Amino acid sequence: MTKQLVRVESGVPGLDTILCGGLVQGASYIVQGSPGAGKTILASQFAFRQVRGGGRVLYATLLAESHDRLFQTLSTFDFYDPSIVGKDIFYISLFKVLRDEGLPALVNALRAELGRQRCTTLILDGLLIAKDRAETALDVKTFVAELQSHAAFTGCTVLFLTSARTDDVSPEHTMVDGVLQLKEELVGIRTVRQIRVSKSRGSAAIGGFHQYRISNHGIDVYPRLEALHATPSRDVVVNARVASGVDGFEGIAGGGITAGSMSLLLGPAGSGKTTFGLNFLNQATPEAPALYFGFYESPERLRAKADALGIPLEPLERAGALHIDWHPLTENLLDSLGHQLLDAVRANGIRRLFVDGVTGFERAAIQPGRLIEFYAALSNELRAQGVTAVGTLETRDIPGVTGFHALPEYSSLMDNLVSLRHALINGELRRFLSIVKMRDSAFDNGLHEVQIGQGGLRVRNRLSITPDAFGGQQATFASGPQLPART
């Protein structure tokens, strides 16, 4: 019979996920990283969470300065509660004990204090200082082993904090049950923080580096989406159609958009992509709500644009049929965006999703090479949640009616591809739409004129190109869809 390890919640959003359930009770961990990486914040967040869960914490430092500066820093975070300091979480400095009496005396002092305060968690800040006091690597191993054995016997969870690079591997790494590596690095001109579980004895963990952010809430960890959702939570196939809301589109799309599908609208600025999305959102109901997840239009600007088209959004919002989530195209984290999107989908029971600007994900990726895997995981999980999604990608228009945009590498992940473009017809700039791909569905693959006005986007006549009497080409329009194509 398999024994289940007892877990303790870290209080750090996302960390328990990459640890596959949280830290193991009674285990010891090294939290390693360069100064400023967030080790003290992570440990303090963990400490205050343990107290809220009924535990008691001993926070021992091997630093010469007082704890006043530490409390000043911690007071800026939401998790900090001064009322429990000295009552359920105890701060002591053992620098003088280490300096004057050495490692054995330090172990005895920690054991005595843990027993006196009946603590369930020990945080030792300054393992590097203890190492400097040791004469040999064996002394360090012995020090860690003695604390570890005491903690395991009493069920006390231990965090050793040390300032070291993530590629530094020391003798004490072999003694502890887990190692958390935090690193801060410059990517171009921006700072990116990442965490890795490099050791997790007796327990699974999601490997590799995961991005994290430090804010007034503390640390938030964002597990890599393609690792967390390597397979979707469920496999759902729905044989139904979803109305696009675009007048005339159902006629050329075989009856509408397939439920649970991923669609991508490609086209230059002003071609009607966002308007298409507004028509799509306008079909939402409180029973099947929609989410606008955008990077360009602020909520107020989006509402104003929709009002001008005669598609008021505020009634939908008041009814709970529409939720607007805007992320300015500034400095974002790719996995943070993915998790926020999926969290909003799950929390609100979203059935329609419009992502206005897939480029927002691309700009947030510090490793562009993982975008294919990221999009695959995201789209698979959206399908698993029963979401029908439409996204936009801005492309440069190619002159001429028969020109076409270069497809993005991840286009094979999309179920449907729709191209919108501009073209000069008889000296007039006009808008056109064509369906490039519609998986498992018949569709009209011709070029159709579209118009934007009251009510949004409207698909009109099919464009035909025929030779004229002078050896050139002439554009003519024929009404009615043709549905020979199927992909």
N, C-alpha and C positions, 0 to 999 in steps of 0.2 A: 504494500500500500504506500503510495507516494505521500510524503509529509509536506504539508503546506507551510511555508515560512510565514511568520507573523510580520506584518508590514507596519510601518509608521508613515503617516502622511508628512510630506516635506513642507507643505504650505507654499511651495513655489510652483505656480501654474506651469504645467508641461513637463516638469522634472520627473514626477511620478510616472508619467507616461513613458518616457525613455528608459526609466528604471523598471518598467513592466510591473508596476504596482506600488512603488515607493521604496524607501530604505528598509533594510531588514532589521528588525528589533534585535538589539544586543550585538550587532555587527559594528565593525570599525571601518571608517572611510578616510581617505586622504582627499582633501579639496585643494587642488594645486593650481597656481596661476601667477602671472606677473602682478606687481603692484597696480592697483586700479582696475583689475579684471572683475572684481565684485565678490571675492571670497567671503569677506566679513559680512556683506549684505546678505548673501545666500545663507550663511551660517546663522545670522541673527533672525532672518525670516523663518528658518527652520526652528530655532529656539522658541520664538514667540508662538509658533503654531503648536509646539509640544505642550506649552503651558495652557493654551486654550483647550487642549484635549485632555487636561488633567495631569500632565506631567510636571516634573521639576527639573530645572536645568542648571548645571554648573558651567559657567563660561570663564575659563582660566586663560590669562594672557601671560606671555613671557617677555613683555615689553617693559621698558624702564618708566615710561610716562604713565600718568594716571588715566582713569577711564573717562574723565570729563569730556575729552575730545570725542571719544567714541559715542557717548550719549548725545552730544550735540549733533553728530552726523546722523545717528539713528532717529533722532526726533523729527527729521524731515520726511520720514517714511510713514505711510499709513498703518503698517503693521505694528509700529512701536507703541507700547503701552507703559508709561512710567509707573503706573500704580502697582505693577507686579514685579518691578525691579527691587530686589532685596527681600521679596516675599516668596516668589516661586521661581525666579531666575536670579542666580547669584553670580556676581562678577568678583573675581579675585585676581590679584597679580602675584605670580610666583617667581618673578625675575630674580629677587634676592636669594630665594631658596636655591634656584638653579646656579646662580653665580657663586654663592658661598659654599654650598654643600654638594652640588652635583646631581646627576640623574637619579641615583637611588633615593636620595632625599625628596626629589621632586615626585617620584612615584608614590612614596609614602604619604606625602602631603596631599596629593590628589585622592588617594584611597580614603584617607581620613575625612576629607571634606565631602566626598561623595557619600560616605556612610552617614556623616553627621546631618547632611541636608536631605538624605534619602532621594537622591537625584536619579532620574531615568535617562538623562542625556548629559554627555560631557562634550564640551567644545574646547579644544586646546589650540589657541592662536599663537603660532610661533614655533612650529616644528623645526624650521630651519635653524633657529637659535639654539634649540636643544641639540641638534646635530653638531653645531659648532662647539658645543661644550663636551661632546663625546670624544674619546680618544681613538676609538676604532669603529668600524662599521658594525662590529658585533655588539658594541655598547648601544648603538642606535636600535638594532634589532631587539636586543634584550629589553630596552626601555618600552618599545612599542608592544612587544609580546606580553610584558607584565601588565600593562594597562589594558590590553586587549583581553587577556584571560580574566581579569577582574570584572571588566564590563560584560563579558559573555556570561559569567557566573551570576551576575546581578541583573542581567537583562538590560543593561545600560547601553544605549547607542552612542558611538564616539565619532566625532569629526576632528581630524587633525588638519589644521590650516597651514599651508606652507607657500612661501613666495618662490616659485621656480618656473622655468619655462616648461611648456607642455611636452617638449621632447626630452626632458630630463627624467631618467629612470634611476631611482636610488634603491639601496638595499631594503628600506622600509616598505617599498611597494610590494615586496613578496610576502610581507607579514599581514597586511590588512586585507579586509574582505572586498573592498571596492576602492576605485580611484576615479575621482571626477576632475577632469582637466578643463580649466577655463582659460580662454585666450582672447586678447584684444589685438586687432591688427588693422593696418591701414590698407584699404582697397581703393586705389586711386587717391582721392582726397577725403574719403569718408571713412569713419571708424566702424568696424563690424566686430561684434562679440559673438563667440561661439563656444559651446560646451560639448564635451565628449565623455562618455563613460568608457574608460580604457580598461577597467577591470570590474567584474561583478561576479564574485565567487558564489557558486550555487544558485545563481539566478540569471535569467535572460535579461538582455538590455538591447535597446535599439542602437546599433553601432553607428559610427561616423560622427561628424560634427553637426550640431544643431544650433541655429541662431538663437540668441537671447537679447533681451532689451532691459535696461535699467531705467525705471521711472519712479515717481513718488509712491507707486504701489509696491516697489521692490523689484525683484527679478521676475520676468516672464520668459519662459522657454518655449520655443516653437519647434516641435519635432519635425524633421524633414518629411514632407507630405508623401513623397514617393516611397519612403521607408515605412511610415506609419500605415499607409493605405496601399501596401504592396498588392493586396487583393481587395476588391470592394467588399463592403460589409454584407452585401447580398447581391444576387443576380436577378434582375427584374426585367421582364419583357412585356410590354403593354402594346397590344394591337389596337391602337386607337389614334385618332388625329386630334390635334390641338389647333384651334383657330389662330391665325396670325394677326387678325385685326386689320390687315392691309387689304383694302378694296381691290378685288381682282386677283389677289395672289393665290387663293385657294384654287382658282380655275386653272392655273398653270403648274400647280404643285401637287396635283393628284388628290386634292381634297383638304390639304392643310399640312402642317408640320407634324411629323410622327411624334407621339408622346414619348418623353424620356430621351429625346435625341439632342445632340449638340449641333448647333448651326453657327456658321461664321459668315458675317457680311463683310465683303471686301470692297473698298472704294475710296476715292479721294474725298477731301473735305468738301462738304456741300452736296454730296451725291444722294443724301437721304438716309444714311445709316441710322442716325439717332432717331429720326422721324419714324422709321420702320420699327425701332425698338419701343417708341411711345405707343404706337398702334398695338404692338404686342402686349405691353403692360396694361393697356386699357381694357383688355379682355379678362383681367383678374377679378376674382370674387372673394368675399370673406372666407368661403369654404375652400377655395383654391387660390391663395394669395400669391402675390408677385414681389420680387425684390429687384430694385435698381441698384447695381453695384458699379459705380462709375469713378472715373479719374479726372474728367474734364469739367463737366457741368456741376456747379454747386447746387444744392437743393433748391435755392431760390431761383437761380437762373434756369434750372430744369423746369420748375413750375411755370415760370414766365414763358418759356419757349412752348410748353405744352398748351398753355392758355391761348397763346397766339394762334395755335393750330386748331383750337376748338376741342382740345383733349384735356379737360381739367383734371389734375391729379389729386387735389386736396380732398374732394369727396371720397376718392378711393382710399386715401390715407386715413381719413376719419373713420371709415367703415372697417379698417383693418385689412383691406384687400391689397394694399401696397405699402412697401417699406423702402425707404431711400437710404442708401449707405454710400457716402462720398469719401473718397480718399484722394486728396490733392496729389498731383503728380510731382512730389518732391522727393524726400528720402523715405523710402518704404523698405520693409523686409519682405522678401518673396513668401516665405512660409507664414509670416504673420498675416499677410493678405489672404492666403489660402485658408488658414484656420478661421479667420474672421468671417470669410464667406461661408464656409461650411457651418460654423456656429450659428450664423444668422438663418441659414436654411433650416437647420434642425429646430432652432428655438421658435421659429414662426411658421413651421409647416409649409415652407415655400414650395410652390408647384411650377411657377414661371420665374425664370431668371434672365435678366438682361444685363450683360457685362458691356458697358460702354467704354471700350478702349482696352483691348487685350494687351496693347503696348505697355500699359501700366504694370503688368506682371513682368514683362521683359525688362523694363527699366529698373525694376527692383532686384533683378537677379544678379548677384555678384559672380556667379559661375553660370554663364549662359548655356554651357554645355548640358546642364541638367534640366533645361526647360521641357524637353520632350517627355521625360519621365514625370516631371511635375504636372504637366498638362494631362498626361495619361491617368495619373492617380486622381487628379481633381475631377476630370470628366467621368471616370468610372464611379467615383463616390457620389457625384451628382445624379447619375443615372440610378444608383442604388437607392437614393432618397426620393426617387420619382419625380425629378425635376426636368422640365423641358427648358433648355437654355439657348439663348441667342447672344452671340458676341459680335463685336465690331473690330475691324482692323483697318487702319488708314493706310492706303497705298497711293502711289503716284499714278495719275491717269496716263494712259498711253494714247497718243493721238490716233484718230481713225476709228471707225465703227467696229472693225473686226479685231482690233488689238485687245490684249488681255493682260491682266496683272500676273506677275510671277507669284506662284503659290508659296506660302510659308512651308517650312519643313514639316511642321506638325499638322498640316492640312489633312493627312491621312487619318488622324484621330477624329476628325469632324465627320458627323453623319451627313451634314448638308453644307454646301458651299453656294453662296449667292453673291454674284458680282453686280455692283452698281457703278455706273460710270457716266461721264459727260461725253458728248460728241457733237460735232458741227454738222448739222443737216440743213442744206439749202441756206447756208449763211447764218443759221440760228443755233445757239448752244442749247442742247436738250439733254435730259436725263434718261438713262436706260437701265434696265435690270435684266439679268439672265441667270438662270439656275445652272450652275456648273455640275453640281453633284447632289443627288438625293438618294441616300442609301435605301435599298429595298423598297423603292417606290417609283412609279412612272411619273414623268414630268415633261413639260414643254421646255426644250433646251434652246428655244429661240431668244432673240433679243426683243424686249418689250419696252415701250416708252412708259415712263412713270411721271406723274405730276404731283407736286406738293402744294397743298392748299388747306382750306377748312376741312377738318376731318383727318388730316395727315397725308399719308402716302397713298397713291392710287395707281394701280397697274392698268395700262391701257393697251393700245394696239400693238400687234406683232410687227416687227420691222423686217422688210425684205429688201435685198439689194439686187437690182437688175441692170443689165447694160442699157445705156441710152443710145440714141441715134448717132452720137458723135464719138463713140468709142470709150466713153466714160462710164460712170455708174450712177444710178438713180435710186434713191430711197423711196420705198412705198410702204404703206401700213395696211395690214390686213387684220380684221377683228377676229376674235375667237381663238382659244388656245389649241395647241396640238400636243398630244401626250405620247409620243413614241419612245422617248428615252427612259431608261431604267438602269440604276446602278446599285 
